[in-house]
Amino acid sequence: MNQPSPAIVPQSAVRRLPRWALLLLCLAYIAPGFMGRDPWRGADMTALGYMLELAQGHTPWLSPLLGDLPPETDGLLPYWLGAWAMQFASPWLAPEWAARIPFVLLLALTLQATWYGIHDLARSPGAQPVAFAFGGEAAPADYARAMADGGLLALLACLGLAQPSHETTSYLVQLCCTSLIFYGLAASPHQRAWPLLALTAGLPGLVLSGAPTLALLYGLGGAMMCLCDPSNAHMSRAKPRALGIALLALAVTVLAWQLDLWRWRMAWPADGLKDWASLGRLLLWFTWPAWPLAIWTLWRWRKQILSRQLHRHLMLPLWFVAVSVGATLTTQPADRALLLGLPALAALAAFALPTLRRSVAALIDWFTLLFFSVSAIAIWVIWTSTQTGVPAKPAANVAKLARGFEPEFSFMAFVVALAASAAWCALVWWRANRHRQPIWKSLVLPASGATLSWLLLMTLWLPMLNYARSDAPQMRSVASAAGHPSCMHMFGLGRGQIAALQFHGSLRLQALTNTVSCPWLVWARQLEIPPDPSMGPPWAPDLRHWTLQTIQGRPTDQNDALVLYRYNAPGSQQ
């Protein structure tokens, strides 16, 4: 028996969201973070290091090395994309700018695939709103478009999407491939060519970017749903489609086995309640505000979920979210695993919109208005303080946290931030006075507020963030202290430090061996360990012929230091 739909949607509620407004919002979200900033320390800098090594021909394409260290992730596709872009754009673009071009396109493709995936789910029979006795209910095409608009707004509003989606790492490639698979499975009952192309690109792409297990789970789960979907009028069509998806999933499994990409990385939280509490906080803030709406969807559509019929518009995104949350609880880094579940979580959040009460929608609006308005005001106040000294306290805090930082003024960044703030005020006025009927209205302020905050951070605060999040100040100081040599020996450096020192210091690093070919040695060690060559721990190198030159910490963490030594040949005068 078909359960009645909880969605009651009149035609007036599916008014079209202007395309220019949606495209402008997406542009304002995508562009900041890719333009103007330095490579940030961590995964972003490490990935750039491998891309540079590949583009410059210093390492093999199938087994890249960075300072004799292989990548921590198994998937090589992200490094290939960045290296190919560098080679193609050289010498017109700087390497770090060229490497970001494919990742800009990947983020745009993620948003597009999410929109179309939700659009096709909303077209399924089980997702349709209640038909009115005398007509006037939402037309299926208009309803699907409005739901897709709301789902895309929910994705843009997720707080955890901002930073990882603007890094040139394997996680953005995995996010894009997951979105393609999600769209391919959602659209497979309605179309043939585009879903097949999306699955053919998404499943191998997920394998080649280091997530073969997820590719297998997504593929097999999608094939099972094709068989069990009650909207399939002809099982003779569903069975070949399910078989094709299953065979494709098994094919990419064989591909992962041939490339030796299978790894056992299951790691349950080891620190008991502390780690579980940390994961709980991550789930709460990273997926905000999509998760409360997703829970509301599960509650209001519970009869359809608990029925014997498998409604694809609910079960497909629920399967993707379950796989992502399972990976979050059992793998590291947890936030990057949770990132892959955001498109499907946004789809679940979208199906809460037809069932929201007016009081709940008003609560979302007021909370969003207060939260993002206060955030924007705080960003402006701190920026004004660093530029003018008024008020004095924020500037003093910045000087304490980022020692040596000199404020910079950019007229272009100021104009863009001012225009974005004015647009936010206009949007708040629009939301308070008109257009209360559109079904996507409750997610306009969350998506726009998240975009505003991200844009203000990437314009007004960009010099501060570059100084604090980049390795450039530390690495340039080390290179300057050594007189900008062409090479250095290294010991104990991580992948990110190697990449940053080679990129920002414009030198080549060589592992320390018995043969000294460079007069300089850079050593990563904590300051509390005394740099005494005779009393060093067993893993310390022989430093009897090396003289300590300087200890250079990061501006925001002096304990994260690099120690620079100069070589003195035996018998030479110091």
Residue pairs with C-beta under 8 A, 6 or more apart in sequence:
1 307
2 309
3 303
3 304
3 307
3 309
4 130
4 303
5 126
5 127
5 128
5 129
5 130
5 304
6 300
6 301
6 303
6 354
6 355
7 127
7 128
7 129
7 130
7 351
7 354
7 355
8 129
8 130
8 354
8 355
9 129
9 137
9 138
9 143
9 354
9 439
10 132
10 136
10 137
10 138
11 136
11 137
11 138
11 139
11 142
12 437
13 138
13 146
13 354
13 437
13 438
13 439
14 138
14 139
14 142
14 143
14 145
14 146
14 438
14 439
15 146
15 435
15 437
15 438
16 142
16 145
16 146
17 146
17 149
17 438
17 440
22 149
22 152
25 156
25 447
25 448
25 451
26 108
26 111
26 152
26 156
28 420
28 451
28 455
29 156
29 450
29 451
29 454
29 455
30 104
30 107
30 108
30 111
32 166
32 454
32 455
32 457
32 458
32 459
33 162
33 163
33 165
33 166
33 454
33 458
34 100
34 103
34 104
34 166
35 458
36 413
36 458
36 462
37 458
37 462
37 465
37 466
37 470
38 96
38 466
38 469
38 470
38 472
39 45
39 48
39 96
39 168
39 470
39 500
39 503
40 167
40 465
40 469
40 470
41 469
41 470
41 471
41 496
41 500
42 496
43 167
43 169
43 171
43 496
44 167
44 168
44 169
45 471
45 496
45 499
45 500
45 503
46 66
46 71
46 72
46 495
46 496
46 499
47 78
47 79
47 82
47 167
47 168
47 169
47 170
48 82
48 95
48 96
48 99
48 168
48 499
48 503
49 66
49 495
49 496
49 498
49 499
49 500
49 502
49 503
50 59
50 64
50 66
50 71
50 79
50 499
51 79
51 82
51 83
51 86
51 95
51 99
51 168
52 83
52 86
52 95
52 499
52 502
52 503
53 59
53 64
53 65
53 66
54 61
54 64
54 79
54 80
54 82
54 83
55 82
55 83
55 84
55 86
55 87
55 90
55 95
59 65
59 66
61 76
61 80
61 83
62 76
63 70
64 70
64 71
64 76
64 79
66 495
66 498
66 499
67 490
67 493
67 495
67 498
67 509
67 511
68 511
69 495
69 498
71 79
71 495
72 495
73 170
73 209
73 210
74 210
74 261
74 263
75 170
75 173
75 174
75 207
75 208
75 209
75 210
75 211
75 261
76 208
77 170
77 173
77 205
77 208
77 209
78 168
78 169
78 170
78 172
78 173
78 209
81 102
81 103
81 173
82 98
82 99
82 102
82 103
82 168
83 99
84 102
85 98
85 99
85 100
85 101
85 102
86 95
86 98
86 99
88 98
89 97
89 98
89 101
90 98
93 101
96 503
99 168
100 168
103 166
103 167
103 168
103 172
103 173
106 172
106 173
106 175
106 176
107 165
107 166
107 172
107 176
109 176
109 179
109 180
110 165
110 172
110 175
110 176
110 179
110 343
111 152
111 155
111 156
113 176
113 179
113 180
113 182
113 183
113 198
113 343
114 151
114 152
114 155
114 179
114 182
114 183
114 343
114 346
114 347
115 148
115 149
115 151
115 152
116 148
116 183
116 186
116 187
117 179
117 182
117 183
117 186
117 187
117 343
117 347
118 147
118 148
118 151
118 152
118 186
118 346
118 347
118 350
119 144
119 145
119 147
119 148
120 144
120 183
120 186
120 187
120 189
120 190
120 191
121 127
121 147
121 186
121 312
121 313
121 316
121 317
121 347
122 143
122 144
122 147
122 148
122 313
122 350
122 351
123 140
123 141
123 144
123 190
124 189
124 229
124 231
124 311
124 312
124 313
125 230
125 231
126 230
126 231
126 304
126 309
126 311
126 312
126 313
126 314
127 147
127 311
127 313
127 351
128 140
128 143
129 137
129 138
129 143
129 354
130 137
131 137
138 146
146 438
146 439
146 440
147 350
147 351
147 353
147 354
147 439
148 350
149 440
150 349
150 350
150 353
150 439
150 440
150 442
150 443
151 346
151 347
151 349
151 350
152 346
152 447
153 440
153 443
153 444
153 446
153 447
154 289
154 290
154 293
154 345
154 346
154 349
154 350
154 443
154 446
154 447
155 161
155 290
155 342
155 343
155 346
156 447
156 450
156 451
157 289
157 290
157 443
157 446
157 447
157 449
157 450
158 286
158 287
158 288
158 289
158 290
158 342
158 345
158 346
158 450
159 285
159 286
159 287
159 288
159 450
160 285
160 286
160 287
160 335
160 338
160 339
160 342
161 339
161 342
162 450
162 454
164 171
164 172
164 175
164 335
164 336
164 339
165 172
165 175
165 339
166 172
170 209
170 210
171 336
171 339
173 205
173 209
174 206
174 209
174 210
174 211
174 214
174 339
174 340
175 339
175 340
175 342
175 343
176 205
177 201
177 202
177 203
177 205
177 206
177 209
177 211
177 215
178 202
178 206
178 214
178 218
178 320
178 340
178 343
179 202
179 343
180 198
180 199
180 201
180 202
180 205
181 198
181 199
181 202
181 203
181 206
181 215
181 218
181 219
181 222
182 218
182 316
182 317
182 320
182 343
182 344
182 347
183 195
183 198
184 194
184 195
184 196
184 197
184 198
184 199
184 202
184 222
185 195
185 199
185 218
185 222
185 225
185 226
185 245
185 316
186 195
186 312
186 316
187 194
187 195
187 198
188 195
188 196
188 199
188 222
188 226
188 241
188 245
189 226
189 229
189 231
189 232
189 238
189 241
189 312
196 244
199 219
199 245
199 248
200 248
202 215
203 215
203 218
203 219
203 248
203 249
203 252
204 215
204 252
204 255
206 212
206 214
206 215
206 218
206 252
207 215
207 252
207 255
207 256
207 259
207 261
208 259
210 261
211 340
212 252
212 253
212 256
212 261
212 262
213 262
213 327
214 323
214 327
214 340
215 249
215 252
215 253
215 256
216 249
216 250
216 252
216 253
217 323
218 249
218 319
218 320
218 323
219 245
219 246
219 248
219 249
219 250
219 252
220 246
220 249
221 319
221 323
222 245
222 249
222 316
222 319
223 242
223 243
223 245
223 246
223 249
224 242
225 310
225 312
225 315
225 316
225 319
226 232
226 238
226 241
226 242
226 245
227 235
227 238
227 239
227 242
228 310
229 238
229 310
229 311
229 312
230 309
230 310
230 311
231 312
232 238
256 262
265 330
265 331
265 332
266 330
266 331
267 330
267 331
267 332
268 329
268 330
269 275
269 276
269 278
269 279
269 329
279 328
279 329
279 334
282 328
282 334
282 335
282 338
283 291
283 325
283 328
283 338
284 291
286 335
286 338
286 339
287 338
287 341
287 342
287 345
289 349
289 364
289 368
289 446
290 342
290 345
290 346
290 348
290 349
291 345
291 349
293 348
293 349
293 350
293 352
293 353
294 321
294 345
294 348
294 349
294 352
296 352
296 355
296 356
296 360
297 314
297 348
297 349
297 351
297 352
297 355
298 305
298 314
298 318
298 348
300 352
300 355
301 311
301 314
301 351
301 355
304 311
304 314
305 311
305 314
305 315
305 318
313 347
313 351
314 348
314 351
316 344
316 347
317 344
317 345
317 347
317 348
318 344
318 348
319 344
320 340
320 341
320 343
320 344
321 341
321 344
321 345
321 348
323 341
324 337
324 338
324 339
324 340
324 341
324 344
325 338
325 341
327 337
327 338
327 340
328 334
328 335
328 337
328 338
328 341
331 337
349 443
353 439
353 440
353 442
353 443
354 439
356 442
361 441
361 442
364 442
364 445
364 446
365 431
365 442
365 445
368 445
368 446
368 449
369 428
369 445
369 449
371 449
372 424
372 445
372 448
372 449
372 450
372 452
372 453
373 424
373 428
373 449
375 449
375 453
376 421
376 424
376 452
376 453
376 456
379 453
379 456
379 457
379 460
379 461
380 417
380 421
380 456
380 460
381 391
381 394
382 394
382 398
382 461
383 460
383 461
384 390
385 391
385 392
385 393
385 394
385 395
385 398
386 394
386 395
386 398
386 407
386 464
387 407
387 409
389 395
398 405
398 464
399 405
401 468
401 556
402 464
402 467
402 468
402 555
402 556
403 555
403 556
404 467
404 473
404 555
405 463
405 464
405 467
405 468
405 555
407 463
407 464
408 463
410 459
410 462
410 463
413 459
413 460
413 462
414 459
414 460
416 455
416 459
417 455
417 456
417 459
417 460
420 452
420 455
420 456
420 459
421 452
421 456
423 448
423 452
424 448
424 449
424 452
427 444
427 445
427 448
428 445
431 441
431 444
431 445
435 441
457 465
458 465
466 472
467 473
467 555
468 555
468 556
471 496
471 497
471 500
471 501
471 504
471 554
472 500
472 504
473 554
473 555
474 500
474 552
474 553
474 554
474 555
474 562
475 500
475 501
475 503
475 504
475 505
476 504
476 505
477 552
478 501
478 505
478 522
478 550
478 552
478 562
478 564
479 485
479 501
479 504
479 505
479 506
479 507
481 549
481 550
481 552
481 564
482 488
482 520
482 549
482 564
482 566
484 505
484 506
484 507
485 507
485 518
485 519
485 520
486 507
486 508
487 507
487 508
487 509
487 510
487 517
487 518
487 520
488 501
488 507
488 508
488 509
488 510
488 518
488 520
488 521
488 522
489 509
489 510
489 511
489 512
489 516
489 517
489 518
489 520
489 521
489 522
490 498
490 501
490 509
490 510
490 511
490 512
490 521
490 522
490 523
491 511
491 512
491 521
491 522
491 523
491 524
491 541
492 523
492 524
492 525
493 501
493 509
493 522
493 523
493 524
493 562
494 524
497 524
497 562
498 509
501 507
501 509
501 522
501 562
502 508
502 509
509 522
510 517
510 518
512 521
512 541
516 545
516 567
518 567
519 566
519 567
520 564
520 565
520 566
520 567
521 546
521 564
521 565
521 566
521 567
522 562
522 563
522 564
522 565
523 531
523 541
523 562
523 563
523 564
523 565
524 561
524 562
524 563
525 531
525 561
525 563
526 559
526 561
527 551
527 553
527 558
527 559
527 561
528 559
529 537
531 543
531 548
531 551
531 563
533 540
533 542
533 543
533 544
533 546
534 544
536 543
543 565
545 567
545 568
545 569
545 570
546 565
546 566
546 567
546 568
547 565
547 566
547 567
547 568
547 574
548 563
548 564
548 565
549 564
549 565
549 566
550 563
550 564
551 561
551 562
551 563
551 564
552 561
552 562
552 563
552 564
553 559
553 560
553 561
553 562
554 560
554 561
568 574
